[in-house]
Amino acid sequence: MTERTDLRGAAASDPHRPLPNDDAVRGDGADASVVMGAGAASATAKVILFGEHAVVYGYPAIAVPVAALTVRADVRPALGGSTIDSALFSGPLADAPARLRPTAVAAEAALTALGAAHTPVAVRIRSDIPAERGVGSSAAVAAAVVGAVADALQVTLDADRHHELVQIAERAAHGTPSGLDARAVRAAGPIWFRSGDVEPLTVAVPLVFVIADTGVRGRTGEAVAAVRALREEFPVHTDEVIAALGDLAVSARDDLASGDAESLGRRMTRAHALLGELGAGDAALDRLAKAALAAGALGAKLTGGGRGGCLLALARSAAHAEDLETALRAAGATDVWATTVPATGAQASDAPAAPAESVPVRPVSRTRTPVGSEQITNVEQTR
């Protein structure tokens, strides 16, 4: 069972502490016979459909990969020391800022686990996933880096071992993450997550979701602390709200399987209100939720830790998603994307696969102000 914590981690860890030495993934160390070529891998963003904050207390969560937002990592052997090329920083990896530490940890963990410890590498990251918005940017970058190292070493990682390596980087970023993000950013479709266990979900009818960026960095740690404080002061009421959020996730699973989009939407809106009661909402999220509902969305809620970040709305159709985009931008959204989850049977696993076809409602802005270690300017997808 995974240790309970906030969805992205209760708090960032000390950026100066030594790299983790995890027995579960420790390799045999450096090997002069190791032959490394060039490797590449990608991962997607994710949104939490239900279960924010409740998952901390043992209730289930539902997450969906977002193929409209991706990150690609390229890794190749380097002469001298390891380097990194990203929008936030380009140069020796040893000189990278603290926000890039999880990326360095991901590379080192993968190299060590695969028998190539201390091998100098050049890491290149290109991403259009907004950081600190509750959509899994740190986990996606780590997943892509781990995959690229494995590809460079011509090693095939199974889903669980890949997950373990990503979790090492997530611990460097967030302390003790639940593991939800690390699973969702590599999933082929919606997943059910509870206490570290994950399984694919059945979706009876296609669903179109619209994701709107408030332009405000999510404050997950602050929100988690607020929920904890509220629970200490008003334990009975807070536990009732948390349990209600868990019940919504259970009922939403049935909605997905039966194809009841209207019921799913109503539960989303109810979840947003409950998360607000817990102190996870903010004015920007509420403003976007109101705008989405006024424009005919079947439901709308914050996604991720809250207090900033992104809003998730359920559109009536792909065409209706365009109307929602207009309304959300008018209400102050700084960027908007749409993702379509197709009708499907149970997915085989959370192993990498082509996620649901997803496209930006409008082309994703290619010039942004970096807001975190994975935020990239002048996105250069080299697929």
C-alpha positions in Angstrom: 0.0 0.0 0.0 1.3 3.4 -0.9 1.8 5.9 1.9 -1.0 8.4 1.9 -0.2 12.0 0.9 -1.4 14.8 -1.2 -1.9 14.3 -4.9 1.3 16.0 -5.9 3.1 15.6 -2.6 2.7 17.4 0.7 5.8 19.6 0.3 8.8 19.9 -1.9 11.8 18.1 -0.5 15.2 19.6 0.2 16.8 20.2 -3.2 20.3 19.7 -1.7 19.7 16.3 -0.2 21.6 13.3 -1.7 20.1 11.4 -4.6 17.8 8.6 -3.4 19.2 5.1 -3.0 16.2 2.9 -3.5 16.8 -0.8 -3.1 13.8 -1.6 -5.3 15.4 -0.1 -8.3 19.2 -0.2 -7.5 21.3 -1.5 -10.4 24.8 -2.9 -10.4 26.5 0.5 -10.8 28.7 1.7 -13.6 29.9 -0.8 -16.2 32.5 0.1 -18.7 31.0 -2.4 -21.1 27.7 -0.5 -21.2 26.8 0.6 -24.7 24.5 3.5 -25.0 22.9 5.0 -28.1 20.4 7.7 -28.5 17.0 7.3 -26.9 13.7 9.1 -26.8 10.3 8.7 -25.0 7.2 10.7 -24.4 4.5 11.1 -21.8 1.2 13.0 -21.5 -0.4 15.3 -19.0 -3.3 14.1 -16.9 -6.4 15.4 -15.2 -8.0 14.1 -12.1 -11.7 13.6 -12.8 -12.7 12.7 -9.2 -10.9 12.1 -5.9 -8.7 15.1 -5.2 -7.8 15.3 -1.5 -10.1 12.4 -0.7 -7.5 10.0 -2.1 -5.2 11.2 0.7 -7.6 9.5 3.2 -7.9 6.2 1.4 -10.8 7.0 -1.0 -10.5 6.3 -4.8 -9.6 8.6 -7.6 -10.3 8.7 -11.3 -7.7 10.2 -13.6 -7.5 10.7 -17.4 -4.4 11.1 -19.6 -4.5 14.2 -21.8 -2.8 13.5 -25.1 -3.2 17.2 -26.2 -0.4 18.0 -23.8 2.8 16.1 -24.1 6.5 16.1 -23.2 9.3 14.4 -25.1 12.7 13.6 -23.6 15.8 12.7 -25.7 18.9 11.2 -24.1 22.3 10.4 -25.7 25.8 9.8 -24.4 27.8 12.9 -23.5 31.5 13.7 -23.4 32.5 14.9 -20.0 29.7 15.6 -17.5 26.0 15.3 -18.0 24.1 18.2 -19.5 20.5 19.3 -19.9 18.8 21.4 -22.6 15.4 22.9 -21.6 13.8 26.3 -21.6 14.4 26.8 -17.9 18.1 26.0 -18.1 20.7 24.7 -20.6 24.1 23.6 -19.4 25.8 21.2 -17.0 23.3 19.2 -15.1 25.2 19.7 -11.9 24.6 23.5 -12.2 20.8 23.2 -12.9 18.4 25.0 -10.6 16.5 23.3 -7.9 13.3 23.1 -9.9 15.2 20.8 -12.4 16.3 18.4 -9.6 13.5 15.9 -10.2 14.6 15.6 -13.8 18.2 14.9 -12.7 17.0 12.4 -10.2 14.9 10.6 -12.9 17.9 10.3 -15.2 20.2 9.1 -12.4 17.7 6.6 -11.0 17.2 5.1 -14.4 20.9 4.9 -15.2 21.7 3.3 -11.9 18.8 0.8 -12.1 19.8 -0.2 -15.6 23.5 -0.8 -14.8 24.9 2.4 -16.2 25.4 4.5 -13.1 27.6 7.6 -13.5 27.4 7.4 -17.3 27.4 11.1 -18.6 24.3 11.9 -20.7 22.9 14.8 -22.6 19.2 15.2 -21.7 16.9 17.3 -23.9 13.4 18.2 -22.8 10.6 19.7 -25.0 7.2 20.0 -23.4 3.9 21.8 -23.8 2.5 20.8 -20.4 2.0 23.8 -18.1 3.8 23.3 -14.8 2.3 23.8 -11.4 -1.2 23.6 -12.8 -2.3 20.2 -11.4 -1.9 18.3 -14.7 1.0 16.1 -13.8 3.9 18.0 -15.4 6.7 16.8 -13.1 5.5 13.1 -13.3 5.3 13.4 -17.1 8.8 14.8 -17.5 10.2 12.1 -15.2 8.3 9.4 -17.1 9.7 10.6 -20.4 13.3 10.9 -19.1 13.2 7.4 -17.6 11.8 6.0 -20.8 14.4 7.8 -22.9 17.2 6.4 -20.7 15.8 2.9 -21.1 15.5 3.4 -24.8 19.1 4.6 -25.1 20.2 1.4 -23.3 17.9 -0.8 -25.4 16.1 -2.0 -22.2 12.3 -2.6 -22.1 10.8 -1.6 -18.7 7.6 -3.1 -17.5 4.9 -0.8 -16.2 5.6 -1.4 -12.5 9.4 -0.9 -12.8 8.9 2.3 -14.9 6.5 3.5 -12.2 9.0 2.8 -9.4 11.7 4.9 -11.2 9.3 7.8 -11.8 8.3 7.7 -8.2 11.9 8.3 -7.1 11.9 11.5 -9.1 8.4 12.4 -7.8 9.7 12.0 -4.2 12.5 14.5 -5.0 9.8 16.9 -6.3 7.0 16.4 -3.8 8.1 14.4 -0.7 5.8 11.4 -0.6 3.5 11.4 -3.7 0.5 9.0 -3.9 1.6 7.6 -7.2 -1.5 8.7 -9.1 0.3 11.1 -11.4 3.1 8.6 -12.2 0.5 6.1 -13.3 -1.8 8.5 -15.2 0.8 10.2 -17.3 1.5 6.8 -19.0 -2.0 5.4 -19.1 -3.8 4.5 -22.3 -7.1 5.6 -20.9 -9.0 6.6 -17.7 -7.7 4.8 -14.6 -9.1 3.9 -11.2 -6.6 4.5 -8.4 -6.9 3.6 -4.8 -4.2 3.2 -2.1 -1.5 2.6 -4.8 -3.6 0.1 -6.8 -4.6 1.0 -10.3 -6.9 -0.5 -12.9 -8.3 0.6 -16.2 -11.9 1.9 -16.5 -14.6 1.1 -19.0 -16.0 4.1 -20.9 -19.3 3.4 -22.7 -19.6 6.6 -24.8 -17.1 9.2 -26.1 -16.6 12.1 -23.7 -15.2 15.5 -24.6 -13.4 17.4 -21.8 -12.2 21.0 -21.9 -9.3 22.1 -19.7 -8.9 25.7 -18.9 -5.8 27.3 -17.3 -6.6 29.9 -14.7 -3.1 31.3 -15.2 -2.6 30.9 -11.5 0.0 28.5 -10.1 -1.7 25.7 -8.1 -0.9 25.8 -4.4 -1.4 22.1 -3.6 0.7 22.0 -0.4 -1.2 25.0 0.9 -4.6 23.4 0.0 -3.6 20.1 1.6 -2.6 21.9 4.8 -5.9 23.8 4.8 -7.8 20.5 4.6 -5.8 19.0 7.4 -6.4 22.1 9.6 -10.1 22.0 8.8 -10.3 18.3 9.7 -8.6 19.0 13.0 -11.0 21.8 13.9 -14.2 20.3 12.5 -13.5 16.5 12.2 -17.0 15.3 11.8 -18.1 17.7 9.0 -14.8 17.5 7.2 -14.9 13.7 7.2 -18.4 13.8 5.8 -17.3 16.0 3.0 -14.3 13.8 2.2 -16.5 10.7 2.3 -18.9 12.4 -0.1 -16.0 13.1 -2.5 -15.2 9.4 -2.3 -18.8 8.4 -3.0 -18.8 10.6 -6.1 -15.8 8.8 -7.5 -17.5 5.4 -7.0 -20.7 6.7 -8.6 -18.8 8.3 -11.4 -17.2 4.9 -12.3 -20.7 3.6 -12.9 -21.6 6.7 -15.0 -18.5 6.0 -17.2 -19.5 2.4 -17.7 -23.1 3.1 -18.4 -22.5 6.2 -20.6 -24.5 8.6 -18.5 -22.7 11.8 -19.3 -25.3 14.1 -17.7 -25.0 12.3 -14.4 -21.2 12.4 -14.7 -21.4 16.1 -15.3 -23.6 16.7 -12.3 -21.2 14.8 -10.1 -18.3 17.0 -11.4 -20.1 20.1 -10.4 -21.0 18.7 -7.0 -17.3 17.7 -6.5 -16.2 21.3 -7.2 -18.6 22.6 -4.5 -17.3 20.0 -2.0 -13.7 20.8 -2.8 -14.6 24.5 -2.2 -15.9 23.6 1.2 -12.6 22.0 2.0 -10.8 25.1 1.0 -9.3 23.9 -2.3 -11.1 26.3 -4.5 -10.3 30.0 -5.4 -11.9 32.9 -7.1 -10.3 32.1 -10.5 -11.5 28.5 -10.5 -15.0 29.5 -9.4 -15.2 32.1 -12.1 -14.3 29.6 -14.8 -16.6 27.0 -13.5 -19.5 29.5 -13.6 -18.6 30.5 -17.1 -18.5 26.9 -18.3 -21.8 26.0 -16.8 -23.4 29.1 -18.2 -22.2 28.1 -21.6 -23.9 24.7 -21.3 -21.2 22.4 -19.9 -22.6 19.2 -18.4 -20.3 19.8 -15.4 -17.3 21.7 -14.3 -14.7 21.3 -11.4 -11.2 22.1 -10.4 -8.7 19.4 -11.2 -5.6 18.7 -9.1 -4.7 20.1 -5.7 -6.5 23.4 -6.3 -6.1 27.0 -5.1 -5.2 27.8 -8.7 -4.3 25.5 -11.6 -6.9 24.3 -14.1 -10.6 23.8 -14.4 -12.1 20.7 -16.1 -15.4 21.0 -17.9 -17.5 18.3 -19.7 -18.7 19.4 -23.1 -21.8 18.1 -24.8 -19.9 17.4 -28.1 -16.7 18.3 -29.9 -18.5 21.2 -31.5 -19.7 22.4 -28.1 -16.1 22.4 -26.9 -15.5 25.3 -29.2 -18.3 27.3 -27.5 -16.8 26.5 -24.1 -13.4 27.7 -25.2 -14.9 31.0 -26.2 -16.7 31.4 -22.9 -13.7 30.3 -20.8 -11.3 32.6 -22.5 -13.8 35.5 -22.1 -13.9 34.6 -18.3 -10.1 34.9 -18.1 -8.6 31.5 -19.0 -5.1 31.9 -20.3 -5.1 28.7 -22.3 -7.7 26.1 -23.2 -7.4 22.5 -24.5 -9.9 19.8 -25.4 -9.4 16.0 -25.0 -11.7 13.3 -26.2 -11.9 10.0 -24.3 -13.3 7.4 -26.7 -15.8 4.7 -25.9 -13.8 1.6 -25.0 -13.8 -1.7 -23.2 -11.5 -2.3 -20.3 -7.9 -1.2 -21.1 -5.2 -3.9 -20.9 -3.0 -2.1 -18.5 -1.4 1.3 -17.7 1.6 0.5 -19.9 2.4 3.2 -22.5 0.0 3.3 -25.5 -1.4 5.9 -27.7 -3.9 7.7 -25.5 -7.3 8.9 -26.6 -7.2 11.3 -29.6 -6.8 14.7 -28.2 -6.3 18.1 -29.9 -6.0 21.6 -28.6 -9.2 23.6 -29.1 -6.8 26.1 -30.7 -3.1 25.5 -31.3 -1.3 25.4 -28.0 0.6 28.7 -27.5 4.3 28.1 -28.4 5.7 30.9 -26.3 5.1 30.9 -22.6 6.7 32.2 -19.5 8.4 29.3 -17.6 6.5 28.6 -14.5 8.2 25.4 -13.4 10.9 22.9 -14.2 8.8 21.4 -17.1 7.5 24.6 -18.6 9.1 25.1 -22.0 9.2 28.0 -24.3 9.5 27.8 -28.1 8.2 24.2 -28.0 10.0 22.1 -30.4 8.4 18.7 -30.9 10.7 16.3 -32.6 8.6 13.3 -33.2 
